[in-house]
Amino acid sequence: MRTGLGGKSLIDLELGLTNKQATTFPTHKFSTGDIVGIDEYKKDKPPKLQQTFSGVIVRVSDTKITVALSQEEDLPPEVQERCQIVKLANNVTYERMLKSLERLRLGVQNDTSSPLTRVLFGQATPLPPLPVDDMTWFDTTLNESQKEAVRFALGSQDIALIHGPPGTGKTYTLVEIIRQLAVRQNKKVLVCGPSNISVDNLVERLAHHRMKLVRVGHPARILPSVLDHSLDIITRTCDSGQIVADLRKEMDDTMNKIGKARKRADRHALYTHIRDLRKDFRTRERKVIEEVIQGAQVVISTLNGCGSRTMMKREFDVVIIDEAAQALEAECWLALQKGKRAILAGDHQQLPPTVKTPAIAAKSLTSKSNKQPKGLSLNTDLTVTLFDRLLRLHGTSIKRLLQVQYRMHERIMAFSSKELYDNQLVADASVAHRLLLDLPDVASSDRTDVPVIMLDTSDTGLGHEITDTDDEDQSKANEREVSLAVVHVEALLADGLLEDQIGIITPYAAQVSRLIRDIRPRWPAIEIGTVDGFQGREKEAILISLVRSNDDGQVGFLQEKRRLNVAMTRARRHLCVICDSETLAGNKGGQGAGHRTDGGFLKRWMTWLCDEADLRFSEELV
């Protein structure tokens, strides 16, 4: 054991060694950031329902798992010698959200809500933005729609939404907004996102500029590339943190003495000394943390992290939430209650947060009470994000759209722009006409010369989808589409593409498994995954396997147009859609597409592909 993160004890767990045992762990599902329970291992006895000790996994290797203990007391010798760990459910997030919502309820009930809260609940109208003139830009490469979004956000007096469709440079726009607020306007800024990766990406971008940044969060969950900006590292390396570092060393030295002490009285005295050191350590560390956060221009945290003890009772001039359309509204309030103004960035036309609780019927929601605060509707559920709700509540006057995209060929972009973005997206000249053919060492062919291809299995007149009965979600798969994907990948590689320039996505986990089965052994660098897992990613060439092919015209969650939007906007130069157009267009089955909930989106996409893509039928290829 040794002293580590925040003065907590670190313990390294390794396999017990015998002559027959290997030193590496067998296959397991423990990963960095998991909360685990630790208890003494006793043969033939199951783990206790309530673990005596718990902690967070800091590091995982083939031979060692390092845990930062949550408790102040040290592990007893018998636990250190033989222990077992179990993964624990993490209810901290939900408890923080509930406490935040309770504070919100009391504020509304006692009429003590902030002006921002009143606007966000529709009890007040957003104030018009103030004019922002004579801007001196940090990033002079921003296009006009990005500059307009920056000016709008800086002039906003309460709420501003930045709508960033795929590839439109939302992050560059946010970085400019943050720098203008913190450096030019001398505002104290809190930047948040729903996940660690979303906020760490912003830290990486901001770290290139001279700003006082602090990334709040458990070091085990922060990207190694931005650890130098984490609160833990800064408090260790700053001048005032030197005393804390000396105390940490003294605690480690005392821990080593405990292991060597033979007399019980000596060990007891050393444990008493450790407790005194820890008390002094925590007091001094709190002062250093306060000094660091108060001195920061920009504090960066996950939305959940805003509910931590470190962030309690802190106030900011502006709260910025990135990927707001992927965040639960309850999560957003953890951050929003700390700010006077708010800027939300995201795209409500891409996938919302994952919610496993079934949506509640509107009738059952409204029947409980006929009274509701002005501007609020009870006809909703957790899938409606704050970004969505504010647009419905206040309209597009509080939003600015980023219009120039820098990812896709204009034909790949065209359908998404027309259907979901009012035909306002424009492909930048640098990407509008680029094809696979323009890549180094790629030959001209009937694949590399065209941006969009459709491989249609409807020519067989058969339904090809199967249901994975071993999967509790009854996921779908399609072997014919797997074969077509293999053929198309072979051809692209023969044309000169590299494996890591190709991605294959599908809405169904069972199809992912089959694609991996046939492709990974031959081409291990080709990335294969679900549509949901690919959000925010891009590749030069993308193959989409849509799977559904049946005689009833059933398409399942392909009716979710936001999922399809993510799928069709991942490719830079080449998009290949593999599907049964007759099933997806609703031309099979008695009811057709009229009974679907997507408003005809999928049918219109199939029509567009048949008219605009290079159409090829499956029997020509396999």
N, C-alpha and C positions, 0 to 999 in steps of 0.2 A: 504493500500500500504506500501511496505517496500523495502529496497535496497537489491539486490541479485547479481546474476551472472554478473561479469564484471562491477559492478556499475550500472547495469540497474535496473529499478523499477520492482518489482514483484507485481502482483495483484491477489488476490484470488477471483474467481467467484463462487457464490453459488446461488441456486434457491431462488427466492423471497418467503418469508414465508407468507402463509395465513392459515386460520383455516382448509381449505380443502386440501391444498397441502402437499404432502410428501416432505421430505428434500432430498431424493435421486433423481438423474437425471434419466429421462427416457432413453431408449436405444438410443445410439448415436455412431458415428464413429470417435470421436476425440480421439487422442492418443498422448503420449509423443513424442515431436519432430515436431509435425505439426505446420505449420505457419498459423496463424489465423488473421482475421481482427476483430476489435472491434469498435462498434459504439453504439450510444444511441438507446435504444429500444423504438419504437413508435408503438402502437397497430394499426393493419390493414395496416401498411406500410411495403413493402418489404425491405430487406437490400439494402443499397446503392451499386452501382457497384464499387465505389472507396471508400474503408474504410479510415477514418481519422487516425485511430490508428491500429497498427499491432504488433505482437509479436510471440514468440515461446512458445508452451506449455511445461512446465517444469515438471508438475506432474498432474496425473489424478486419482481421487478416486471416489467413489460412490456419494459423496456429494460436492466435490470441484474440480475445475480446476484452476491450477496456471499457469499464463502466465508471461513471461519475456518480457516487452515492448521493442520495437525497438526504439521508439522515446525518446528523452531526456525530452520533456515536460511531465508534469503529466496529467493524465486523468481529465477532468473537473468533478465537483461534479455530474452533471446530468448523465454523462456516468457511473460514479462509482455506482450511485444509481440504475439505470435501463439500462442494456446494453444487446446486443446480439453479438454473435460471429459467424463467418463463416470461413470455411476452405478455404485458398488461395492456388492457384497454386504456386509451387516453381520453379522459372526459374533461380535461382542463379547458379545452377549446369551448366546449358547450357551457361549462360553468361560467366562463368569462363572458360569453355572449348573453347568457341569462342575466347576469349581474348588470351588464351594460343596458340591456333592455329595461330592467327594473328601474335603473336611474333615469332612463328616458321617460318611462311611464310616470314616475314621480314628478319630473319636470313639467310634463304636460298637465298632469293633474293639479299641480300647485301653481300653474301659470308662471313658471320660472324658466321656461325654455329659452334658449339663445335665439337671436334673430335668424341664424342659419337653420336651426332646427325647425323653426316655424315655416321657413320657405320650403324645406325638404318635405314637410308634411302638408303642404298646400294651404297652410293657415295664413300665409303672406305671399305676396307676389314678388318674384325676383326683381331687384333694382336694376335699372339699365346700366350697362357697362360704362365706365368712365373712358373718355378718349385717351389714347396712348400715342403721343406724337414724339417725333425726334428720337426714334429708336436707334440705338447703337447695337448692332447684332454681334453676338459672339460667333455664331455660325453663319457666314455669309452665303453658304450654298443652299440655304433653305428656299423652297419654292414659294410662290405667292400664297397658296392655300395654307401652307405651314406657317408663314409669317402672320397671316390673318388670324389663325388659331392662337398663336402666341400673344398677339395684341389683345385678342378677345379675353384670353385667360388672365392676362395681367390687369386688364381694366375691369374685370368682373368684381362686383361688390359682395357677392354671396356664392353663387354656384355657376360653374362653367363645365360643359361636357365637350371633350375632344373625341370626335368619332374617327377612328383610324381603321379603315378597311385593310385587307391583306396587302402588305408590301408598300404601304404609303408613308413609311418613315415616322410612325407614331413615337418611337423611342427618341429619335433625334429631336422631334418637336418638344417632347417632355424635358429633355436635357436642357434645351434652350430656355424653356419656361423656368426650370429650377434655378439655372444660373442667373437669369434676370432677376428673379425674386430675391435670391440670397445675396447676390453680389451688388447688383445695381440698386435694388430697393431696400436692402438690408433687412429683409424679413426672415423670421425664424420658420423654417419649413419642415414639415413632417411628410415623408414620402413612404407610401405603403403599397402592398400588393397582396393577393390572396395566397401566394406560395413563396417559399424561399428562393426558388429559381427566378421568379419574376422580379423580385427586389434585388437579387444579386446581379442580375443582368444590368440593372440601372446603376448599381454601385460600380461595376466594371466600366461603364461609359463615363460616369461622373469622376472616377478616380484619375482620369487623364488631365483633369483641370484643377487648378489650385483652389481648393475649397476645403473647409473643415467639415469632413464627413464623419459620421459615426453610424456604424451598422449595429443595431441592437438585436440580440438573439443568441441562442445557444451556439457556441462555436462548432459543436458537432453537426449542426444543420446548415452551416454556412460554407459556400464554395471556397476551397483552399486559395483560389486566386484573389479573393477579396478579404481574407482573414486579417490582413494588416490594418484594415479599416474597421475591424470589429471592436466593440466596446471592451471585450476581454483583453485583446492585445494592446489596445491604446492605454488602458489603465495599468498595464504591466510596464509599458515602455516610456510613458511620460515621466517628467521630472518628479511630480508629486507621488507617482506610483512606486518610486524606489523604496520607500519605507515599507510599503505593502509587500514588495518583492523580498525584502530582508526578513519580514515576518514569515513569509511563505517558506523561505529557506530554513529558518529556525524551527518551524513546524515539521519540516521534512527530517531535519536532524534529530528532533525529539522522537519522531516516529521510529527512526532507526534504533535509537536507544531503547525504546520499549521492546523491540524485538530481541535485543541482547540482554535485557535485564532478567535476572534469575529470581530475585526476591520479589515477593508479592507487594511489599511495602514500597519498594522502588518503582514498580510498575504503576502502582496507585498514584504516587507522587507525580510521575511523568504524565499520566492521563489528566491529572488536575492541571498541570502546567499547560497541556495541549488545549484544554477547555478555555483557559485564560487567554492563551495566544489566539484562539479562534475568535473569541469575543472582541479582542483588540483588533484583529484582522478585519472582521466585518465592519466595525465602526470606521476604521480608516478607509476601507475599500468603498464604503458608501459615500464618504466625503470626496474621494477621487472620482467616483462615478458621477456624482452631482456636478463636480467641476468640469468634467469632460463634456457631459451632455449640455450644460449651460453654455459652454464655449463653442459648441458646434453650430455651424450655419445650417446644416441639413442633417436631420436624424432620419435614418432609414430602418424600417421594420416591416415584418409581415403584419397583416391586420390583426391576427391573433396575438402577436407579440405586443401590440399596443395595450393589451389588457394585463401585461405582466407587472410585477411589483416595481421594476425599474422605471416603467412609464407612468406610474400612478400620479395623478394630480398635475400632470404636465400640460402646458398650454402652448399653442403655436399660432402664428399669424395665418398660415395657409396649410391645409391638408391636401395632399395630392394622392389619389388612388389610381394606380396603373392596373390594367386588366380588370377594370371595375365590372365589366359585363360577365366576368367569370366568378364573381364573388357573391356570396350570400349577403343579402341586405343586413342581416343581424351582425355579420362580421364587420361590415363597413362602419357601423355605429361605434365600434370600439375605437376607431380613429376619429370619426367625425365629431365626437363630443369633446375633442381636444382642440378644435380649430374654430377660427372666426370666419374663414372662407374655405371653399372646397373646389377642387378641380378633379373631375373624374375622366379618365381616358380608357377607351376600350372600343369594342365592336359588338353591338347587340345582335348583329346578324351572323355571328359565329356562335360556337357552342356555349351554353350557359353553365353554371356550376353543376356538378353531379349531385342529384338529389334522389335518394333511393326510396324515400317515403312517397307512396302514391299520392297524386294530386287529389285534393278534396273537392267534391262537386260544389259548384257555386251555391246551389240551393241550401245545402247543409250549412254553409258558412253564413249566409245571410239570415237564416231562420233563427239563429241564436239570439240576435239582437237587432232591433230596427234602428238603433242609434249608433252613429259613428262620427268621428271628428270630421270637420270640413276638409275636403280634398282627399280623403282616404277611401279606398274601396276594400271591402272584405271579400270580394270575389277574386281571390288570388291564392297563391300558394308559394312555397319556397323557391320555385323555379323562376319566379318573377324577380329580376334583380332591381337594385336601386336605379341603375342606369336606365332600364326599361321604364320603370315607374315614373321617373322624373320627366322622361320624354312625353309620356301620356299625360302627365299632370300639367306641364308648363309648355309643351310644344317645342318646336325646333328653334325658337328664339334663344334658348339657352345652350345651343349646340353649334359647333363648327365642324364641317367635314373636310378631312384631308383628301384631296382629289387626284393627286398625281401618284401613280404606283410605279415602283422601281423593280418589280419582281418578274412579271409575266409578259409573254408575247401578247399583243393586243387581242388576238383571236381567243387565247386561253381566258383572258379577262372578260371578254365581251358579254357572255350570258349572265355572269354574276353581276356585272355592272348594270345591265338592263333591268334585271329582276329585283335586285336588292338595294341598289344604290342610285336609283332614279336616273340611270344612264349618265351619271356625273363623273365616273372615273375615267382618267386619261392615262394611257401608258406613256411613260417618259420615252423620249426619242432613243435613249440608250438601250432600251429593252423592247420597244414596240415591234421590231421585225427580226429579232435575233432568233436563230434556230440552232438545233444540234449541229448542223453542218458548219456553223461558225466556230465551233470549239476546235482546239488544236488536235490534229491527227485524226479527225472524224471524216469519214468518206461520205460522199453524196449518195443517197438512196431514197427509196419511197417511204422511208421512216424519218430520216434526218432532214428531209426537205419540207416536212409539213408539221405544223404546231399541234394539231388535234387529230387523233385517230380514234375511230370507234370499231371495236371488234364485237360483232353482234352474233349471239348464239341463237337468235330466234329463227334462223333459217332451217334448223333441224325440226322445228315444230314440236319439240319435246320440252318437258320441264326437267331441269338438271339439278335443282337444289336438293340437298339432303339435310336432315336434322340430326345433330349430334346428340344422341340419346344419353351419352355418358355425362353430358354437361347439364347442370341443374337449370341453367338459363335456356336450355334447348336451342343453342346457337346453331346457325345455318352454315352450310358449306356447299361448294360447287366444284366438282372435279374437272368439268370441262373448262371452266374459267382458269383453273390452276394450269391446265395443259396449255391454254392460249397464252398465259402469262410467261410460261417457260419458253415457248416459241418466240415470243416478242423480245424477251430478255436476251436470248441467244443471238437474235438478229441485231439488236442494238450493240451488243458487245462485239459482234463481228464487224459492225460499222466503225468501231474504234472508241466507243464510250468506255469509261472506266467504271468498275463496279460501284465505287462510292458516289458516282454521279446519278445513280438510279435508286428510286424508292418505290416500294409497292405497298399500297394501303387498301384496306377493306373495312367495312363496318362491323364485320363479324369475327369473333375470337376463334371460332372453329375453322374459318377460312385462313386466318393467320397461321394456325398450326399446320395446315396442309401446304400452304405456300412455303413455310419454313422447311417442311419435310422434303420438298422437291427442289428447292433453290439453295438453301443454306449450305448443304454439303458440296455443291459445285461452285457457288459464288458467295463465299462467306461475308464479303464486304457490302453486299446489297442489303439495304435496310428494309425490313418488313415489319409492319405494325398496323394497329387499328387507326381509323380516321381520327378518333378522339385523342389518341396518343401522339398524333402528328401535328396537332394544332400548334401554330407558331413556327413550324419547320418548313423547309423547302428543299427541292432537289432539281437538277437540270432536267431530268426525265422522271415523270411519275406515272405509274400504272395503277388504275383503280379497278378492283374487282367488286362489283356491286352484288353478286351472289344470287339474288332472288330470281328464280325461274320456275314458275309453276302454272298450272292450268286454271287457278282460281284468281289470278291477278293480285295475290297478296304480296305486300311489300314491307310490312312491319315498320321498323323505325326509319326506313328510307323516306317516310313521309316527313321527317324532321328536316326542313330545308336548310337549317343552320348547319346540320351535319354535312349535307351535300355541299354547301358553300365552302366549308373547310376543305372537303375532299378535292373540289375542282380548282382550288386556288393555291395548291402546294407546288405546282410545276412552274419552272422558269421558261423552258424552251419547248417542252414536248409533253403533252398529256395524252395518255392512252386509256380510254374507258372501255372496260370489258363487261358486257352485260347482255341480258335478254330484253331487247327494246320493247317487244310486244307485251311482256309481263309488266314492265315498269311503266309503259305508257297507258296501261289499263285496258288494253285491247283483248285481254283474256278474262274469263269469268263473266258471270251474268250482269254484275253491277257496274263494270267498267271503273274508271277513275273517279266518278262522281261521288262515291262514298268516302273518299279519302279526306284527311284533315289538312292537307298541304295547299289547298286552294288551286290545285292543278300544276304546282311547281314542277314536280317530277315529270309529268306528261309533257310540259312545255320544254323541259331540258332534253327529253328524248327527241322531240320534234326538231329542236335546234341542232342536236348532234347529227340527226339524219340529213338535215339540210346543209349544215356548215362544216362538219367534220369529214375526214377521208374515211368513208364507210367501207368496211371489209367484213365478209361473212365467215363464220367459223369453219365451215366445211372446206373452204379454200386453204385453210392453214393446218388443220389437224384431222 
